[in-house]
């Protein structure tokens, strides 16, 4: 059993801490937010993630998962420190390391014995070296410690499964001791024959950015193909399926729609462009992917105006506010720019999301938040499906046809097909599929 201090109880820290406790380790999760720690003691989760509440409760009940605001207490009881604080995107596009450096300095001030210090947050190449310098500079007296990099690859909505059954675990170290400690922490995954990719700290730091940037490029590429399909009368669903059958390409991340959002891809793509610039390079493909993604809300607005040329004073329903299903995360969600564009056009908005409405209300209190999808659709001139929640995949089409004042449905995630909508006299549009295409 390893004794682990997890600094940060945000998305990465809380999920990682709960999963490591489930591996059998003793994990102390630390956060300076007193209310968050109090909520966790009371069993209240700060984020929506399926199954997380049960996993946390299990760890607490088994005396393997603990929460505290005292880093000194957590360090006294542990031997390995994971840094999992936020690294938000700055105005210039680079990762803001303010929180990481502050934590490193605090670790140095409190250090009384050797540790392995692990960067878990997504950080630019060279950050672990900066952490090492900050820890050393803050120490009252020199105490040796080891550094490691262990980037996370967690998808919101399926993060527990991603941690428990990962495609790979990436470990970057600078010493045999750090490698030994990290391999012991992930030893429960050896029975699953999980690949352990071990190398230098710099390689581990770059792997995370390189992976996310590639996924972003793939998403933006299929969205460009979707727009081409609209122009030439092809069906992007068929094109994507055929592409995905090629083993060199694969079927994942080939779904046309409103593109990527959330806490990772937008931030990480901008960060790798900045990293390349500082190193004298130019990530032109990634920059193009960012530009394509940023333009997708305007593509949706063009389609909305094709269906309803004058949006002023018209009522529009938005189904889905989170950037993807199974999360309440609205960071860089397509709904945010679309709300602004629709409001600028003079539309009245009725919105619904299964879990993200409280978060969205914090930035848009003026919207009408509805009890369910049918409540949102009632009396509207246009309905736009923005997030492919399961609740929206099997809507009662005769019912929504009767509820809408204008039978117009813009499917921004290609969930439905034109034939089934036409049966109920609904004007239906989607992305890259002539006549609405077929659902996939």
C-alpha positions in Angstrom: 0.0 0.0 0.0 1.2 3.5 -0.9 0.4 6.6 1.2 -0.6 9.4 -1.2 -1.2 13.1 -0.8 -3.5 14.4 -3.6 -3.4 18.2 -3.7 -6.5 19.6 -5.4 -10.1 18.1 -5.2 -11.2 19.3 -8.6 -12.1 17.0 -11.4 -8.7 15.3 -11.8 -7.7 15.3 -8.1 -11.0 14.0 -6.8 -11.4 11.2 -9.4 -7.8 10.2 -9.2 -7.8 10.2 -5.4 -11.0 8.1 -5.2 -9.7 5.6 -7.7 -6.3 5.3 -6.1 -8.1 4.6 -2.8 -10.1 1.9 -4.5 -6.8 0.4 -5.6 -6.1 -0.1 -1.9 -3.8 2.9 -1.2 -4.3 5.4 1.6 -5.1 8.8 0.0 -5.3 12.2 1.6 -7.0 14.7 -0.6 -6.1 18.4 0.2 -7.9 21.6 -0.8 -7.7 25.2 0.5 -11.5 25.5 -0.2 -13.0 24.9 3.2 -16.5 24.6 1.9 -15.5 22.0 -0.6 -13.8 19.9 2.0 -16.8 20.3 4.3 -19.1 19.1 1.5 -16.9 16.1 0.7 -17.0 15.1 4.4 -20.8 15.3 4.1 -20.8 13.2 1.0 -21.6 16.1 -1.4 -19.7 16.0 -4.7 -18.4 19.3 -6.1 -18.7 17.9 -9.7 -21.2 15.7 -11.5 -19.5 12.5 -12.5 -21.5 9.2 -12.8 -20.5 6.8 -9.9 -18.2 9.2 -8.2 -20.3 9.7 -5.1 -20.4 5.9 -4.5 -16.7 5.5 -5.1 -15.9 8.3 -2.6 -18.2 6.9 0.0 -16.6 3.5 -0.4 -13.1 4.9 0.1 -14.2 6.9 3.2 -16.1 3.9 4.7 -13.0 1.7 4.2 -10.7 4.3 5.9 -8.6 4.7 2.7 -9.8 8.1 1.6 -9.5 11.3 3.7 -10.2 15.0 3.1 -8.4 17.9 4.8 -7.6 21.6 4.3 -4.2 21.1 6.0 -1.4 20.2 3.6 0.9 19.8 6.6 -1.3 17.1 8.0 -1.6 15.3 4.7 2.2 15.4 4.1 2.9 14.1 7.6 0.8 11.0 6.9 2.1 10.3 3.3 5.2 9.6 1.2 4.1 10.5 -2.4 2.6 13.9 -3.4 0.4 14.4 -6.5 -0.1 17.9 -7.7 -3.6 18.1 -9.3 -4.4 21.8 -9.1 -5.9 23.7 -12.0 -3.8 25.1 -14.8 -6.3 27.5 -16.6 -5.6 29.0 -19.9 -4.2 32.6 -19.7 -5.2 35.4 -22.1 -2.1 34.6 -24.2 -3.1 30.9 -24.6 -0.5 29.4 -22.4 -1.1 27.3 -19.3 -1.3 29.5 -16.1 1.1 27.7 -13.6 0.4 30.1 -10.7 -1.4 27.5 -8.6 1.2 24.8 -9.4 4.1 27.0 -8.4 2.3 28.1 -5.2 1.7 24.5 -4.2 5.4 23.6 -4.9 6.6 26.4 -2.7 4.2 25.3 0.1 5.5 21.7 -0.2 9.1 23.0 0.1 8.3 25.0 3.2 6.5 22.1 4.9 8.9 19.3 3.8 10.5 17.4 6.7 11.4 14.1 4.9 12.0 12.8 1.3 9.0 12.5 -1.1 8.3 11.6 -4.6 6.5 14.7 -6.1 4.3 13.9 -9.1 2.7 16.5 -11.5 -0.7 15.1 -12.3 -2.1 18.4 -13.7 -1.8 19.0 -17.4 1.3 21.2 -17.6 3.7 22.4 -20.3 7.0 20.7 -21.0 9.5 21.8 -18.4 7.0 22.4 -15.6 8.3 19.6 -13.4 11.7 21.2 -13.6 10.1 24.5 -12.4 8.3 22.6 -9.6 11.6 21.1 -8.5 13.3 24.5 -8.4 10.4 26.0 -6.5 10.4 23.2 -3.9 14.1 23.4 -3.4 14.2 27.2 -3.1 11.4 27.2 -0.5 13.0 24.5 1.8 14.2 25.8 5.1 17.0 23.2 4.8 17.9 20.9 1.9 16.0 17.6 1.9 16.3 15.3 -1.1 13.2 14.5 -3.2 12.3 12.9 -6.5 10.1 14.2 -9.3 7.8 12.4 -11.6 5.2 13.3 -14.3 2.0 11.2 -14.5 -0.5 13.0 -16.9 -4.2 12.1 -16.7 -6.3 10.9 -19.6 -9.8 11.1 -18.1 -12.9 11.8 -20.2 -15.6 13.7 -18.3 -18.6 11.4 -18.0 -16.5 8.2 -18.1 -13.5 9.1 -15.9 -13.8 6.3 -13.4 -13.7 3.7 -16.1 -10.9 5.6 -17.8 -8.8 5.5 -14.6 -9.7 1.9 -13.7 -9.2 0.5 -17.2 -6.9 2.9 -19.0 -5.5 2.5 -22.5 -2.1 3.2 -21.0 -0.4 4.8 -18.0 2.2 7.4 -18.8 5.1 7.8 -16.3 8.0 10.2 -16.6 10.8 10.0 -14.0 14.3 11.1 -13.4 15.4 8.5 -10.9 15.0 4.7 -10.2 13.3 5.4 -6.9 10.6 7.5 -8.5 10.0 4.9 -11.2 9.8 2.2 -8.5 7.3 4.2 -6.5 5.1 5.0 -9.5 5.0 1.4 -10.7 4.0 0.2 -7.2 1.1 2.8 -7.2 -0.2 1.4 -10.5 0.6 -2.2 -9.7 -3.2 -3.2 -9.5 -3.4 -2.4 -13.2 -0.8 -5.0 -14.1 -3.4 -7.8 -13.8 -5.3 -6.0 -16.7 -2.0 -6.0 -18.7 -2.3 -2.2 -18.9 0.6 -0.8 -20.9 2.9 1.3 -18.8 4.7 3.9 -21.0 7.8 5.0 -19.1 10.3 7.6 -20.2 11.7 11.0 -19.4 9.7 13.7 -17.6 9.7 15.9 -20.7 8.3 13.1 -22.9 5.5 12.4 -20.4 4.6 16.1 -20.2 4.4 16.3 -24.0 2.4 13.1 -24.5 -0.7 14.6 -22.9 -0.7 17.7 -25.1 0.2 15.7 -28.3 -2.7 13.3 -27.7 -5.3 15.9 -27.0 -4.2 18.0 -29.9 -4.4 15.1 -32.3 -8.0 14.3 -31.1 -8.9 18.0 -31.6 -7.5 17.9 -35.1 -9.6 14.7 -35.9 -12.8 16.4 -34.6 -12.2 19.6 -36.6 -11.3 17.6 -39.7 -14.6 15.7 -39.7 -16.5 18.9 -39.1 -14.8 20.4 -42.2 -15.8 17.3 -44.1 -19.3 17.9 -42.8 -19.4 21.4 -44.2 -18.1 20.1 -47.5 -20.8 17.3 -47.5 -23.5 20.0 -47.1 -22.2 21.8 -50.2 -21.9 18.8 -52.4 -24.8 16.7 -51.2 -22.9 13.9 -49.6 -23.8 12.2 -46.2 -21.1 12.8 -43.6 -22.4 10.0 -41.5 -21.6 7.5 -44.3 -18.3 9.2 -45.1 -17.3 9.0 -41.4 -18.3 5.3 -41.1 -16.3 4.3 -44.1 -13.3 6.3 -42.9 -13.5 4.7 -39.4 -13.5 1.2 -40.9 -9.9 1.9 -42.0 -7.8 0.6 -39.2 -5.3 3.3 -39.8 -7.9 5.9 -38.9 -10.4 4.3 -36.5 -14.0 5.2 -35.8 -13.7 7.4 -32.7 -13.9 11.2 -32.7 -15.4 11.2 -36.2 -18.8 12.6 -35.2 -19.8 15.8 -37.0 -21.5 18.5 -35.0 -20.6 21.4 -32.8 -17.0 20.4 -32.1 -15.1 20.1 -28.9 -15.3 22.0 -25.6 -14.8 21.3 -21.9 -11.7 21.7 -19.7 -9.1 19.9 -21.8 -9.1 20.2 -25.6 -9.6 23.9 -25.9 -7.0 24.7 -23.2 -4.5 22.0 -24.4 -4.6 22.9 -28.1 -3.9 26.6 -27.3 -1.2 25.5 -24.9 0.7 23.3 -27.3 0.6 26.1 -29.9 2.2 28.4 -27.3 4.8 25.7 -26.3 5.7 25.3 -29.9 6.0 29.0 -30.4 8.4 29.3 -27.4 10.5 26.5 -28.9 10.7 28.2 -32.3 8.1 26.0 -34.0 4.6 26.5 -35.5 1.8 24.1 -34.9 -0.1 25.2 -38.0 -2.4 22.1 -38.1 -3.4 22.5 -34.5 -4.0 26.3 -35.1 -6.3 25.4 -38.0 -8.2 22.9 -35.9 -8.8 25.6 -33.3 -10.1 28.0 -35.9 -12.5 25.4 -37.4 -13.9 24.6 -34.0 -14.3 28.3 -33.0 -16.4 28.8 -36.2 -18.9 26.0 -35.6 -21.4 28.1 -33.6 -21.6 30.4 -36.6 -22.3 27.4 -38.8 -25.2 26.5 -36.5 -26.5 30.0 -36.6 -26.4 30.0 -40.4 -28.5 26.8 -40.4 -30.9 28.3 -37.9 -31.4 31.4 -40.1 -32.0 29.1 -43.1 -34.9 27.7 -41.2 -36.1 30.9 -39.6 -34.6 33.9 -41.4 -35.8 36.5 -38.9 -35.1 35.4 -35.3 -36.1 38.6 -33.7 -38.9 38.0 -31.2 -39.0 34.3 -32.0 -38.8 31.6 -29.4 -35.9 29.1 -29.5 -35.5 26.0 -27.4 -32.0 24.8 -26.6 -31.7 21.1 -25.5 -28.3 20.6 -23.7 -26.0 23.1 -22.1 -23.0 21.0 -21.1 -20.2 20.5 -23.6 -20.9 16.8 -23.7 -23.3 14.3 -22.0 -22.8 12.9 -18.5 -21.2 16.1 -17.1 -22.3 19.4 -15.7 -19.2 21.1 -17.2 -20.0 24.2 -19.3 -16.5 25.3 -19.9 -16.2 26.2 -23.6 -19.5 24.5 -24.2 -21.0 25.4 -27.7 -24.2 26.5 -25.9 -22.3 29.6 -24.5 -21.5 31.3 -27.8 -24.8 30.1 -29.3 -26.8 31.8 -26.5 -24.9 35.0 -27.2 -25.5 34.8 -30.9 -29.2 34.0 -30.5 -29.7 36.9 -28.1 -27.9 39.3 -30.4 -30.4 38.2 -33.1 -33.3 39.0 -30.7 -34.5 35.5 -30.0 -36.2 34.5 -26.8 -34.6 31.4 -25.3 -36.0 28.4 -23.3 -33.3 26.0 -22.2 -32.9 22.6 -20.5 -30.1 20.3 -19.5 -30.3 17.3 -17.1 -27.5 18.5 -14.8 -25.8 21.7 -16.1 -28.6 24.3 -15.6 -27.3 25.5 -12.2 -23.9 26.1 -13.6 -25.3 27.9 -16.7 -27.7 30.0 -14.6 -24.6 31.5 -13.0 -23.6 33.2 -16.2 -27.1 33.5 -17.8 -29.7 34.1 -15.1 -32.0 35.8 -17.6 -32.8 32.6 -19.5 -36.0 30.6 -19.0 -34.8 27.3 -17.4 -37.3 24.5 -18.0 -38.3 21.4 -16.1 -37.7 19.0 -19.0 -37.2 18.8 -22.8 -41.0 19.0 -23.5 -41.4 22.0 -21.3 -38.5 23.7 -23.2 -40.0 22.9 -26.6 -43.5 24.0 -25.8 -44.6 27.0 -27.9 -41.2 27.4 -29.7 -40.5 28.4 -33.2 -37.3 26.5 -33.4 -35.7 23.7 -31.3 -31.9 23.2 -31.3 -30.4 20.0 -29.9 -26.9 21.0 -28.7 -25.9 18.1 -26.4 -26.6 14.4 -27.2 -27.9 13.4 -23.7 -29.7 10.1 -23.7 -32.8 12.0 -22.5 -32.9 13.6 -25.9 -32.2 10.6 -28.1 -35.7 9.1 -27.9 -38.0 12.1 -27.9 -41.7 11.5 -28.5 -41.9 13.0 -32.0 -45.7 13.3 -32.3 -45.7 15.0 -28.9 -43.0 17.6 -29.8 -44.6 18.2 -33.2 -47.8 19.1 -31.3 -45.9 21.3 -28.8 -43.9 23.4 -31.1 -45.5 26.6 -32.5 -43.2 26.2 -35.6 -42.2 22.7 -36.4 -38.5 23.4 -36.9 -35.8 21.1 -35.4 -32.1 21.8 -35.8 -30.1 18.7 -34.8 -26.6 19.9 -34.1 -25.4 16.4 -33.0 -27.0 14.3 -35.9 -29.0 12.2 -33.4 -32.2 11.9 -35.6 -32.8 11.5 -39.3 -34.9 13.4 -41.8 -37.3 10.6 -42.7 -38.6 10.1 -39.2 -39.0 13.9 -38.7 -40.8 14.2 -42.1 -43.4 11.6 -41.0 -44.5 14.2 -38.4 -44.3 17.2 -40.7 -41.2 18.6 -38.9 -38.7 20.8 -40.8 -35.5 19.0 -39.9 -31.9 20.0 -40.5 -28.6 18.5 -39.3 -24.9 18.7 -40.1 -23.5 17.3 -43.3 -26.4 15.1 -44.2 -28.7 15.9 -47.2 -32.3 15.8 -46.1 -31.3 15.0 -42.6 -29.5 11.8 -43.5 -29.8 8.7 -41.3 -28.9 8.6 -37.6 -25.7 6.8 -36.5 
